[in-house]
């Protein structure tokens, strides 16, 4: 099965524009899709994106999805496993990485000072 990403050589990213709030987040978290597309209805595709948490943002419920997810924390701080009030959890700094198979429960998340993540999402080939 072919990957749905175009050939795209090195280029400068506009880090100020093109950010949108992902449907899964109701707080000040923004994504910038760099390549590909993930079709969650047909359960195909792959997507590479940047995800940015504003300072002080936290989610209140764990996440679970049916695709693979790889996450690299580029900058800032990210706490994993906080409660509904944003308390507790395990804090991580830059240059940390996670890979999650489909169905893995993860989160909630918070960032005290804000953070930037690189995420790759994909379905297993059919």
Secondary structure, DSSP 8 states (H G I E B T S, - for coil): --------------SSS--B--TT--SSEEEEEEEEEEETTTTEEEEEEEEEE-TTEE--S-B--SSEEEEEEEEE-EEES--TTS---EEE-SSEEEEE-TT--B--EEESS-EEEEEEEE----
